Amino acid sequence: MRLISAEELKNWITKVYPRAARGFCELVDEMDTAYDVDRVIGKLKTEGFISDDVAGGRMVKIIKAGGANA
């Protein structure tokens, strides 16, 4: 998977396909958001929202599973 900037993509679409830009940009906005899970977890640990105990480990598993049962 490759992470891209949705805003940069929409700007490009608008320049290259000006007549169809509205529809394409709406499709981009409807797409799921992807992010670097390990980076998010690292930031949450740095900010003190996740600790290095059993509960913190469980939270990391839930986050890595995308909120599904881990």
LUMLUMDREN-2810 file (N, C-alpha, C; in Angstrom, 1 decimal):
<atoms>
<atom><aa>M</aa><ch>A</ch><at>N</at><xx>0.8</xx><yy>-1.2</yy><zz>0.0</zz></atom>
<atom><aa>M</aa><ch>A</ch><at>CA</at><xx>0.0</xx><yy>0.0</yy><zz>0.0</zz></atom>
<atom><aa>M</aa><ch>A</ch><at>C</at><xx>0.9</xx><yy>1.2</yy><zz>0.0</zz></atom>
<atom><aa>R</aa><ch>A</ch><at>N</at><xx>0.4</xx><yy>2.3</yy><zz>-0.7</zz></atom>
<atom><aa>R</aa><ch>A</ch><at>CA</at><xx>1.1</xx><yy>3.5</yy><zz>-0.7</zz></atom>
<atom><aa>R</aa><ch>A</ch><at>C</at><xx>0.3</xx><yy>4.6</yy><zz>-0.2</zz></atom>
<atom><aa>L</aa><ch>A</ch><at>N</at><xx>0.8</xx><yy>5.4</yy><zz>0.7</zz></atom>
<atom><aa>L</aa><ch>A</ch><at>CA</at><xx>0.1</xx><yy>6.5</yy><zz>1.3</zz></atom>
<atom><aa>L</aa><ch>A</ch><at>C</at><xx>0.3</xx><yy>7.8</yy><zz>0.4</zz></atom>
<atom><aa>I</aa><ch>A</ch><at>N</at><xx>-0.8</xx><yy>8.4</yy><zz>0.1</zz></atom>
<atom><aa>I</aa><ch>A</ch><at>CA</at><xx>-0.7</xx><yy>9.6</yy><zz>-0.7</zz></atom>
<atom><aa>I</aa><ch>A</ch><at>C</at><xx>-1.6</xx><yy>10.7</yy><zz>-0.1</zz></atom>
<atom><aa>S</aa><ch>A</ch><at>N</at><xx>-1.3</xx><yy>11.9</yy><zz>-0.5</zz></atom>
<atom><aa>S</aa><ch>A</ch><at>CA</at><xx>-2.1</xx><yy>13.1</yy><zz>0.0</zz></atom>
<atom><aa>S</aa><ch>A</ch><at>C</at><xx>-3.4</xx><yy>13.2</yy><zz>-0.9</zz></atom>
<atom><aa>A</aa><ch>A</ch><at>N</at><xx>-4.5</xx><yy>13.1</yy><zz>-0.2</zz></atom>
<atom><aa>A</aa><ch>A</ch><at>CA</at><xx>-5.8</xx><yy>13.2</yy><zz>-0.9</zz></atom>
<atom><aa>A</aa><ch>A</ch><at>C</at><xx>-5.9</xx><yy>14.6</yy><zz>-1.5</zz></atom>
<atom><aa>E</aa><ch>A</ch><at>N</at><xx>-5.4</xx><yy>15.6</yy><zz>-0.8</zz></atom>
<atom><aa>E</aa><ch>A</ch><at>CA</at><xx>-5.5</xx><yy>17.0</yy><zz>-1.3</zz></atom>
<atom><aa>E</aa><ch>A</ch><at>C</at><xx>-4.7</xx><yy>17.2</yy><zz>-2.5</zz></atom>
<atom><aa>E</aa><ch>A</ch><at>N</at><xx>-3.5</xx><yy>16.7</yy><zz>-2.5</zz></atom>
<atom><aa>E</aa><ch>A</ch><at>CA</at><xx>-2.6</xx><yy>16.8</yy><zz>-3.7</zz></atom>
<atom><aa>E</aa><ch>A</ch><at>C</at><xx>-3.2</xx><yy>16.1</yy><zz>-4.9</zz></atom>
<atom><aa>L</aa><ch>A</ch><at>N</at><xx>-3.8</xx><yy>14.9</yy><zz>-4.7</zz></atom>
<atom><aa>L</aa><ch>A</ch><at>CA</at><xx>-4.5</xx><yy>14.1</yy><zz>-5.7</zz></atom>
<atom><aa>L</aa><ch>A</ch><at>C</at><xx>-5.7</xx><yy>14.9</yy><zz>-6.3</zz></atom>
<atom><aa>K</aa><ch>A</ch><at>N</at><xx>-6.5</xx><yy>15.5</yy><zz>-5.4</zz></atom>
<atom><aa>K</aa><ch>A</ch><at>CA</at><xx>-7.6</xx><yy>16.3</yy><zz>-5.9</zz></atom>
<atom><aa>K</aa><ch>A</ch><at>C</at><xx>-7.1</xx><yy>17.5</yy><zz>-6.7</zz></atom>
<atom><aa>N</aa><ch>A</ch><at>N</at><xx>-6.1</xx><yy>18.2</yy><zz>-6.3</zz></atom>
<atom><aa>N</aa><ch>A</ch><at>CA</at><xx>-5.5</xx><yy>19.3</yy><zz>-7.0</zz></atom>
<atom><aa>N</aa><ch>A</ch><at>C</at><xx>-5.1</xx><yy>18.9</yy><zz>-8.4</zz></atom>
<atom><aa>W</aa><ch>A</ch><at>N</at><xx>-4.4</xx><yy>17.7</yy><zz>-8.5</zz></atom>
<atom><aa>W</aa><ch>A</ch><at>CA</at><xx>-4.0</xx><yy>17.2</yy><zz>-9.8</zz></atom>
<atom><aa>W</aa><ch>A</ch><at>C</at><xx>-5.2</xx><yy>16.9</yy><zz>-10.7</zz></atom>
<atom><aa>I</aa><ch>A</ch><at>N</at><xx>-6.2</xx><yy>16.2</yy><zz>-10.1</zz></atom>
<atom><aa>I</aa><ch>A</ch><at>CA</at><xx>-7.4</xx><yy>15.8</yy><zz>-10.9</zz></atom>
<atom><aa>I</aa><ch>A</ch><at>C</at><xx>-8.0</xx><yy>17.1</yy><zz>-11.4</zz></atom>
<atom><aa>T</aa><ch>A</ch><at>N</at><xx>-8.1</xx><yy>18.1</yy><zz>-10.6</zz></atom>
<atom><aa>T</aa><ch>A</ch><at>CA</at><xx>-8.7</xx><yy>19.4</yy><zz>-11.0</zz></atom>
<atom><aa>T</aa><ch>A</ch><at>C</at><xx>-8.0</xx><yy>20.0</yy><zz>-12.2</zz></atom>
<atom><aa>K</aa><ch>A</ch><at>N</at><xx>-6.7</xx><yy>19.9</yy><zz>-12.2</zz></atom>
<atom><aa>K</aa><ch>A</ch><at>CA</at><xx>-5.9</xx><yy>20.5</yy><zz>-13.3</zz></atom>
<atom><aa>K</aa><ch>A</ch><at>C</at><xx>-6.0</xx><yy>19.6</yy><zz>-14.6</zz></atom>
<atom><aa>V</aa><ch>A</ch><at>N</at><xx>-5.9</xx><yy>18.3</yy><zz>-14.4</zz></atom>
<atom><aa>V</aa><ch>A</ch><at>CA</at><xx>-5.9</xx><yy>17.4</yy><zz>-15.6</zz></atom>
<atom><aa>V</aa><ch>A</ch><at>C</at><xx>-7.3</xx><yy>17.2</yy><zz>-16.2</zz></atom>
<atom><aa>Y</aa><ch>A</ch><at>N</at><xx>-8.3</xx><yy>17.0</yy><zz>-15.3</zz></atom>
<atom><aa>Y</aa><ch>A</ch><at>CA</at><xx>-9.6</xx><yy>16.7</yy><zz>-15.7</zz></atom>
<atom><aa>Y</aa><ch>A</ch><at>C</at><xx>-10.6</xx><yy>17.8</yy><zz>-15.2</zz></atom>
<atom><aa>P</aa><ch>A</ch><at>N</at><xx>-10.5</xx><yy>19.0</yy><zz>-15.6</zz></atom>
<atom><aa>P</aa><ch>A</ch><at>CA</at><xx>-11.3</xx><yy>20.1</yy><zz>-15.0</zz></atom>
<atom><aa>P</aa><ch>A</ch><at>C</at><xx>-12.8</xx><yy>19.8</yy><zz>-15.1</zz></atom>
<atom><aa>R</aa><ch>A</ch><at>N</at><xx>-13.3</xx><yy>19.2</yy><zz>-16.2</zz></atom>
<atom><aa>R</aa><ch>A</ch><at>CA</at><xx>-14.8</xx><yy>19.0</yy><zz>-16.3</zz></atom>
<atom><aa>R</aa><ch>A</ch><at>C</at><xx>-15.3</xx><yy>17.9</yy><zz>-15.4</zz></atom>
<atom><aa>A</aa><ch>A</ch><at>N</at><xx>-14.5</xx><yy>17.0</yy><zz>-15.2</zz></atom>
<atom><aa>A</aa><ch>A</ch><at>CA</at><xx>-14.9</xx><yy>15.8</yy><zz>-14.4</zz></atom>
<atom><aa>A</aa><ch>A</ch><at>C</at><xx>-14.4</xx><yy>15.9</yy><zz>-12.9</zz></atom>
<atom><aa>A</aa><ch>A</ch><at>N</at><xx>-13.7</xx><yy>17.0</yy><zz>-12.6</zz></atom>
<atom><aa>A</aa><ch>A</ch><at>CA</at><xx>-13.1</xx><yy>17.1</yy><zz>-11.3</zz></atom>
<atom><aa>A</aa><ch>A</ch><at>C</at><xx>-14.0</xx><yy>16.9</yy><zz>-10.1</zz></atom>
<atom><aa>R</aa><ch>A</ch><at>N</at><xx>-15.2</xx><yy>17.5</yy><zz>-10.2</zz></atom>
<atom><aa>R</aa><ch>A</ch><at>CA</at><xx>-16.1</xx><yy>17.4</yy><zz>-9.0</zz></atom>
<atom><aa>R</aa><ch>A</ch><at>C</at><xx>-16.4</xx><yy>15.9</yy><zz>-8.7</zz></atom>
<atom><aa>G</aa><ch>A</ch><at>N</at><xx>-16.8</xx><yy>15.1</yy><zz>-9.7</zz></atom>
<atom><aa>G</aa><ch>A</ch><at>CA</at><xx>-17.1</xx><yy>13.7</yy><zz>-9.4</zz></atom>
<atom><aa>G</aa><ch>A</ch><at>C</at><xx>-16.0</xx><yy>12.9</yy><zz>-8.9</zz></atom>
<atom><aa>F</aa><ch>A</ch><at>N</at><xx>-14.8</xx><yy>13.1</yy><zz>-9.5</zz></atom>
<atom><aa>F</aa><ch>A</ch><at>CA</at><xx>-13.6</xx><yy>12.4</yy><zz>-9.1</zz></atom>
<atom><aa>F</aa><ch>A</ch><at>C</at><xx>-13.2</xx><yy>12.8</yy><zz>-7.7</zz></atom>
<atom><aa>C</aa><ch>A</ch><at>N</at><xx>-13.3</xx><yy>14.1</yy><zz>-7.4</zz></atom>
<atom><aa>C</aa><ch>A</ch><at>CA</at><xx>-12.9</xx><yy>14.5</yy><zz>-6.0</zz></atom>
<atom><aa>C</aa><ch>A</ch><at>C</at><xx>-13.8</xx><yy>14.0</yy><zz>-5.0</zz></atom>
<atom><aa>E</aa><ch>A</ch><at>N</at><xx>-15.1</xx><yy>13.9</yy><zz>-5.3</zz></atom>
<atom><aa>E</aa><ch>A</ch><at>CA</at><xx>-16.1</xx><yy>13.3</yy><zz>-4.4</zz></atom>
<atom><aa>E</aa><ch>A</ch><at>C</at><xx>-15.8</xx><yy>11.9</yy><zz>-4.1</zz></atom>
<atom><aa>L</aa><ch>A</ch><at>N</at><xx>-15.3</xx><yy>11.1</yy><zz>-5.1</zz></atom>
<atom><aa>L</aa><ch>A</ch><at>CA</at><xx>-14.9</xx><yy>9.7</yy><zz>-5.0</zz></atom>
<atom><aa>L</aa><ch>A</ch><at>C</at><xx>-13.7</xx><yy>9.7</yy><zz>-4.0</zz></atom>
<atom><aa>V</aa><ch>A</ch><at>N</at><xx>-12.7</xx><yy>10.5</yy><zz>-4.2</zz></atom>
<atom><aa>V</aa><ch>A</ch><at>CA</at><xx>-11.6</xx><yy>10.6</yy><zz>-3.3</zz></atom>
<atom><aa>V</aa><ch>A</ch><at>C</at><xx>-12.0</xx><yy>10.8</yy><zz>-1.9</zz></atom>
<atom><aa>D</aa><ch>A</ch><at>N</at><xx>-12.9</xx><yy>11.8</yy><zz>-1.7</zz></atom>
<atom><aa>D</aa><ch>A</ch><at>CA</at><xx>-13.4</xx><yy>12.1</yy><zz>-0.3</zz></atom>
<atom><aa>D</aa><ch>A</ch><at>C</at><xx>-14.1</xx><yy>10.9</yy><zz>0.3</zz></atom>
<atom><aa>E</aa><ch>A</ch><at>N</at><xx>-14.7</xx><yy>10.0</yy><zz>-0.5</zz></atom>
<atom><aa>E</aa><ch>A</ch><at>CA</at><xx>-15.4</xx><yy>8.9</yy><zz>0.1</zz></atom>
<atom><aa>E</aa><ch>A</ch><at>C</at><xx>-14.5</xx><yy>7.7</yy><zz>0.4</zz></atom>
<atom><aa>M</aa><ch>A</ch><at>N</at><xx>-13.3</xx><yy>7.7</yy><zz>0.0</zz></atom>
<atom><aa>M</aa><ch>A</ch><at>CA</at><xx>-12.4</xx><yy>6.6</yy><zz>0.2</zz></atom>
<atom><aa>M</aa><ch>A</ch><at>C</at><xx>-12.0</xx><yy>6.6</yy><zz>1.7</zz></atom>
<atom><aa>D</aa><ch>A</ch><at>N</at><xx>-11.7</xx><yy>5.4</yy><zz>2.2</zz></atom>
<atom><aa>D</aa><ch>A</ch><at>CA</at><xx>-11.2</xx><yy>5.2</yy><zz>3.5</zz></atom>
<atom><aa>D</aa><ch>A</ch><at>C</at><xx>-9.9</xx><yy>5.9</yy><zz>3.7</zz></atom>
<atom><aa>T</aa><ch>A</ch><at>N</at><xx>-9.6</xx><yy>6.3</yy><zz>4.9</zz></atom>
<atom><aa>T</aa><ch>A</ch><at>CA</at><xx>-8.4</xx><yy>7.0</yy><zz>5.2</zz></atom>
<atom><aa>T</aa><ch>A</ch><at>C</at><xx>-7.4</xx><yy>6.0</yy><zz>5.7</zz></atom>
<atom><aa>A</aa><ch>A</ch><at>N</at><xx>-6.2</xx><yy>6.0</yy><zz>5.1</zz></atom>
<atom><aa>A</aa><ch>A</ch><at>CA</at><xx>-5.1</xx><yy>5.1</yy><zz>5.5</zz></atom>
<atom><aa>A</aa><ch>A</ch><at>C</at><xx>-4.1</xx><yy>5.9</yy><zz>6.2</zz></atom>
<atom><aa>Y</aa><ch>A</ch><at>N</at><xx>-3.4</xx><yy>5.3</yy><zz>7.2</zz></atom>
<atom><aa>Y</aa><ch>A</ch><at>CA</at><xx>-2.4</xx><yy>6.0</yy><zz>7.9</zz></atom>
<atom><aa>Y</aa><ch>A</ch><at>C</at><xx>-1.4</xx><yy>5.0</yy><zz>8.4</zz></atom>
<atom><aa>D</aa><ch>A</ch><at>N</at><xx>-0.2</xx><yy>5.5</yy><zz>8.8</zz></atom>
<atom><aa>D</aa><ch>A</ch><at>CA</at><xx>0.9</xx><yy>4.7</yy><zz>9.4</zz></atom>
<atom><aa>D</aa><ch>A</ch><at>C</at><xx>0.5</xx><yy>4.3</yy><zz>10.8</zz></atom>
<atom><aa>V</aa><ch>A</ch><at>N</at><xx>0.1</xx><yy>3.1</yy><zz>11.0</zz></atom>
<atom><aa>V</aa><ch>A</ch><at>CA</at><xx>-0.4</xx><yy>2.6</yy><zz>12.3</zz></atom>
<atom><aa>V</aa><ch>A</ch><at>C</at><xx>0.7</xx><yy>2.7</yy><zz>13.4</zz></atom>
<atom><aa>D</aa><ch>A</ch><at>N</at><xx>1.9</xx><yy>2.3</yy><zz>13.0</zz></atom>
<atom><aa>D</aa><ch>A</ch><at>CA</at><xx>3.0</xx><yy>2.4</yy><zz>14.0</zz></atom>
<atom><aa>D</aa><ch>A</ch><at>C</at><xx>3.4</xx><yy>3.8</yy><zz>14.4</zz></atom>
<atom><aa>R</aa><ch>A</ch><at>N</at><xx>3.3</xx><yy>4.7</yy><zz>13.5</zz></atom>
<atom><aa>R</aa><ch>A</ch><at>CA</at><xx>3.5</xx><yy>6.1</yy><zz>13.8</zz></atom>
<atom><aa>R</aa><ch>A</ch><at>C</at><xx>2.4</xx><yy>6.7</yy><zz>14.7</zz></atom>
<atom><aa>V</aa><ch>A</ch><at>N</at><xx>1.2</xx><yy>6.3</yy><zz>14.5</zz></atom>
<atom><aa>V</aa><ch>A</ch><at>CA</at><xx>0.1</xx><yy>6.7</yy><zz>15.3</zz></atom>
<atom><aa>V</aa><ch>A</ch><at>C</at><xx>0.3</xx><yy>6.2</yy><zz>16.8</zz></atom>
<atom><aa>I</aa><ch>A</ch><at>N</at><xx>0.6</xx><yy>4.9</yy><zz>16.9</zz></atom>
<atom><aa>I</aa><ch>A</ch><at>CA</at><xx>0.8</xx><yy>4.3</yy><zz>18.2</zz></atom>
<atom><aa>I</aa><ch>A</ch><at>C</at><xx>2.0</xx><yy>5.0</yy><zz>18.9</zz></atom>
<atom><aa>G</aa><ch>A</ch><at>N</at><xx>3.0</xx><yy>5.2</yy><zz>18.2</zz></atom>
<atom><aa>G</aa><ch>A</ch><at>CA</at><xx>4.2</xx><yy>5.9</yy><zz>18.8</zz></atom>
<atom><aa>G</aa><ch>A</ch><at>C</at><xx>3.8</xx><yy>7.3</yy><zz>19.3</zz></atom>
<atom><aa>K</aa><ch>A</ch><at>N</at><xx>3.0</xx><yy>8.0</yy><zz>18.6</zz></atom>
<atom><aa>K</aa><ch>A</ch><at>CA</at><xx>2.6</xx><yy>9.3</yy><zz>19.0</zz></atom>
<atom><aa>K</aa><ch>A</ch><at>C</at><xx>1.7</xx><yy>9.2</yy><zz>20.2</zz></atom>
<atom><aa>L</aa><ch>A</ch><at>N</at><xx>0.8</xx><yy>8.3</yy><zz>20.2</zz></atom>
<atom><aa>L</aa><ch>A</ch><at>CA</at><xx>-0.1</xx><yy>8.1</yy><zz>21.4</zz></atom>
<atom><aa>L</aa><ch>A</ch><at>C</at><xx>0.7</xx><yy>7.7</yy><zz>22.6</zz></atom>
<atom><aa>K</aa><ch>A</ch><at>N</at><xx>1.7</xx><yy>6.9</yy><zz>22.5</zz></atom>
<atom><aa>K</aa><ch>A</ch><at>CA</at><xx>2.6</xx><yy>6.5</yy><zz>23.6</zz></atom>
<atom><aa>K</aa><ch>A</ch><at>C</at><xx>3.3</xx><yy>7.8</yy><zz>24.1</zz></atom>
<atom><aa>T</aa><ch>A</ch><at>N</at><xx>3.9</xx><yy>8.5</yy><zz>23.2</zz></atom>
<atom><aa>T</aa><ch>A</ch><at>CA</at><xx>4.6</xx><yy>9.8</yy><zz>23.5</zz></atom>
<atom><aa>T</aa><ch>A</ch><at>C</at><xx>3.7</xx><yy>10.7</yy><zz>24.3</zz></atom>
<atom><aa>E</aa><ch>A</ch><at>N</at><xx>2.5</xx><yy>10.9</yy><zz>23.9</zz></atom>
<atom><aa>E</aa><ch>A</ch><at>CA</at><xx>1.6</xx><yy>11.8</yy><zz>24.5</zz></atom>
<atom><aa>E</aa><ch>A</ch><at>C</at><xx>1.0</xx><yy>11.2</yy><zz>25.8</zz></atom>
<atom><aa>G</aa><ch>A</ch><at>N</at><xx>1.3</xx><yy>10.0</yy><zz>26.1</zz></atom>
<atom><aa>G</aa><ch>A</ch><at>CA</at><xx>0.8</xx><yy>9.4</yy><zz>27.4</zz></atom>
<atom><aa>G</aa><ch>A</ch><at>C</at><xx>-0.6</xx><yy>8.7</yy><zz>27.3</zz></atom>
<atom><aa>F</aa><ch>A</ch><at>N</at><xx>-1.1</xx><yy>8.5</yy><zz>26.2</zz></atom>
<atom><aa>F</aa><ch>A</ch><at>CA</at><xx>-2.4</xx><yy>7.9</yy><zz>26.0</zz></atom>
<atom><aa>F</aa><ch>A</ch><at>C</at><xx>-2.4</xx><yy>6.4</yy><zz>26.1</zz></atom>
<atom><aa>I</aa><ch>A</ch><at>N</at><xx>-1.2</xx><yy>5.8</yy><zz>25.7</zz></atom>
<atom><aa>I</aa><ch>A</ch><at>CA</at><xx>-1.0</xx><yy>4.4</yy><zz>25.8</zz></atom>
<atom><aa>I</aa><ch>A</ch><at>C</at><xx>0.2</xx><yy>4.1</yy><zz>26.7</zz></atom>
<atom><aa>S</aa><ch>A</ch><at>N</at><xx>0.1</xx><yy>3.3</yy><zz>27.6</zz></atom>
<atom><aa>S</aa><ch>A</ch><at>CA</at><xx>1.2</xx><yy>2.9</yy><zz>28.5</zz></atom>
<atom><aa>S</aa><ch>A</ch><at>C</at><xx>1.8</xx><yy>1.5</yy><zz>28.1</zz></atom>
<atom><aa>D</aa><ch>A</ch><at>N</at><xx>2.9</xx><yy>1.2</yy><zz>28.7</zz></atom>
<atom><aa>D</aa><ch>A</ch><at>CA</at><xx>3.5</xx><yy>-0.1</yy><zz>28.4</zz></atom>
<atom><aa>D</aa><ch>A</ch><at>C</at><xx>3.1</xx><yy>-1.2</yy><zz>29.4</zz></atom>
<atom><aa>D</aa><ch>A</ch><at>N</at><xx>1.8</xx><yy>-1.2</yy><zz>29.8</zz></atom>
<atom><aa>D</aa><ch>A</ch><at>CA</at><xx>1.3</xx><yy>-2.3</yy><zz>30.6</zz></atom>
<atom><aa>D</aa><ch>A</ch><at>C</at><xx>0.4</xx><yy>-3.2</yy><zz>29.8</zz></atom>
<atom><aa>V</aa><ch>A</ch><at>N</at><xx>-0.3</xx><yy>-4.1</yy><zz>30.5</zz></atom>
<atom><aa>V</aa><ch>A</ch><at>CA</at><xx>-1.2</xx><yy>-5.0</yy><zz>29.8</zz></atom>
<atom><aa>V</aa><ch>A</ch><at>C</at><xx>-2.3</xx><yy>-4.3</yy><zz>29.1</zz></atom>
<atom><aa>A</aa><ch>A</ch><at>N</at><xx>-2.9</xx><yy>-3.3</yy><zz>29.7</zz></atom>
<atom><aa>A</aa><ch>A</ch><at>CA</at><xx>-4.0</xx><yy>-2.5</yy><zz>29.0</zz></atom>
<atom><aa>A</aa><ch>A</ch><at>C</at><xx>-3.4</xx><yy>-1.8</yy><zz>27.8</zz></atom>
<atom><aa>G</aa><ch>A</ch><at>N</at><xx>-2.2</xx><yy>-1.3</yy><zz>27.9</zz></atom>
<atom><aa>G</aa><ch>A</ch><at>CA</at><xx>-1.6</xx><yy>-0.6</yy><zz>26.7</zz></atom>
<atom><aa>G</aa><ch>A</ch><at>C</at><xx>-1.4</xx><yy>-1.6</yy><zz>25.6</zz></atom>
<atom><aa>G</aa><ch>A</ch><at>N</at><xx>-0.9</xx><yy>-2.8</yy><zz>25.9</zz></atom>
<atom><aa>G</aa><ch>A</ch><at>CA</at><xx>-0.7</xx><yy>-3.8</yy><zz>24.9</zz></atom>
<atom><aa>G</aa><ch>A</ch><at>C</at><xx>-2.0</xx><yy>-4.2</yy><zz>24.2</zz></atom>
<atom><aa>R</aa><ch>A</ch><at>N</at><xx>-3.0</xx><yy>-4.3</yy><zz>25.0</zz></atom>
<atom><aa>R</aa><ch>A</ch><at>CA</at><xx>-4.3</xx><yy>-4.6</yy><zz>24.4</zz></atom>
<atom><aa>R</aa><ch>A</ch><at>C</at><xx>-4.8</xx><yy>-3.5</yy><zz>23.5</zz></atom>
<atom><aa>M</aa><ch>A</ch><at>N</at><xx>-4.6</xx><yy>-2.2</yy><zz>23.9</zz></atom>
<atom><aa>M</aa><ch>A</ch><at>CA</at><xx>-4.9</xx><yy>-1.1</yy><zz>23.0</zz></atom>
<atom><aa>M</aa><ch>A</ch><at>C</at><xx>-4.2</xx><yy>-1.1</yy><zz>21.7</zz></atom>
<atom><aa>V</aa><ch>A</ch><at>N</at><xx>-2.9</xx><yy>-1.4</yy><zz>21.8</zz></atom>
<atom><aa>V</aa><ch>A</ch><at>CA</at><xx>-2.1</xx><yy>-1.5</yy><zz>20.5</zz></atom>
<atom><aa>V</aa><ch>A</ch><at>C</at><xx>-2.6</xx><yy>-2.6</yy><zz>19.6</zz></atom>
<atom><aa>K</aa><ch>A</ch><at>N</at><xx>-3.0</xx><yy>-3.8</yy><zz>20.2</zz></atom>
<atom><aa>K</aa><ch>A</ch><at>CA</at><xx>-3.6</xx><yy>-4.8</yy><zz>19.4</zz></atom>
<atom><aa>K</aa><ch>A</ch><at>C</at><xx>-4.9</xx><yy>-4.4</yy><zz>18.7</zz></atom>
<atom><aa>I</aa><ch>A</ch><at>N</at><xx>-5.7</xx><yy>-3.7</yy><zz>19.4</zz></atom>
<atom><aa>I</aa><ch>A</ch><at>CA</at><xx>-7.0</xx><yy>-3.2</yy><zz>18.9</zz></atom>
<atom><aa>I</aa><ch>A</ch><at>C</at><xx>-6.7</xx><yy>-2.2</yy><zz>17.7</zz></atom>
<atom><aa>I</aa><ch>A</ch><at>N</at><xx>-5.8</xx><yy>-1.3</yy><zz>17.9</zz></atom>
<atom><aa>I</aa><ch>A</ch><at>CA</at><xx>-5.5</xx><yy>-0.3</yy><zz>16.9</zz></atom>
<atom><aa>I</aa><ch>A</ch><at>C</at><xx>-4.9</xx><yy>-1.0</yy><zz>15.7</zz></atom>
<atom><aa>K</aa><ch>A</ch><at>N</at><xx>-4.0</xx><yy>-1.9</yy><zz>15.9</zz></atom>
<atom><aa>K</aa><ch>A</ch><at>CA</at><xx>-3.4</xx><yy>-2.6</yy><zz>14.7</zz></atom>
<atom><aa>K</aa><ch>A</ch><at>C</at><xx>-4.4</xx><yy>-3.5</yy><zz>14.0</zz></atom>
<atom><aa>A</aa><ch>A</ch><at>N</at><xx>-5.5</xx><yy>-3.9</yy><zz>14.7</zz></atom>
<atom><aa>A</aa><ch>A</ch><at>CA</at><xx>-6.5</xx><yy>-4.7</yy><zz>14.0</zz></atom>
<atom><aa>A</aa><ch>A</ch><at>C</at><xx>-7.6</xx><yy>-3.8</yy><zz>13.4</zz></atom>
<atom><aa>G</aa><ch>A</ch><at>N</at><xx>-7.4</xx><yy>-2.5</yy><zz>13.4</zz></atom>
<atom><aa>G</aa><ch>A</ch><at>CA</at><xx>-8.3</xx><yy>-1.6</yy><zz>12.8</zz></atom>
<atom><aa>G</aa><ch>A</ch><at>C</at><xx>-9.6</xx><yy>-1.5</yy><zz>13.6</zz></atom>
<atom><aa>G</aa><ch>A</ch><at>N</at><xx>-9.6</xx><yy>-1.7</yy><zz>14.9</zz></atom>
<atom><aa>G</aa><ch>A</ch><at>CA</at><xx>-10.8</xx><yy>-1.7</yy><zz>15.7</zz></atom>
<atom><aa>G</aa><ch>A</ch><at>C</at><xx>-11.6</xx><yy>-3.0</yy><zz>15.8</zz></atom>
<atom><aa>A</aa><ch>A</ch><at>N</at><xx>-11.2</xx><yy>-3.9</yy><zz>15.0</zz></atom>
<atom><aa>A</aa><ch>A</ch><at>CA</at><xx>-11.8</xx><yy>-5.2</yy><zz>15.0</zz></atom>
<atom><aa>A</aa><ch>A</ch><at>C</at><xx>-11.4</xx><yy>-6.0</yy><zz>16.2</zz></atom>
<atom><aa>N</aa><ch>A</ch><at>N</at><xx>-12.0</xx><yy>-7.1</yy><zz>16.5</zz></atom>
<atom><aa>N</aa><ch>A</ch><at>CA</at><xx>-11.6</xx><yy>-7.9</yy><zz>17.6</zz></atom>
<atom><aa>N</aa><ch>A</ch><at>C</at><xx>-10.2</xx><yy>-8.4</yy><zz>17.4</zz></atom>
<atom><aa>A</aa><ch>A</ch><at>N</at><xx>-9.4</xx><yy>-8.1</yy><zz>18.4</zz></atom>
<atom><aa>A</aa><ch>A</ch><at>CA</at><xx>-8.0</xx><yy>-8.5</yy><zz>18.3</zz></atom>
<atom><aa>A</aa><ch>A</ch><at>C</at><xx>-7.7</xx><yy>-9.7</yy><zz>19.2</zz></atom>
</atoms>
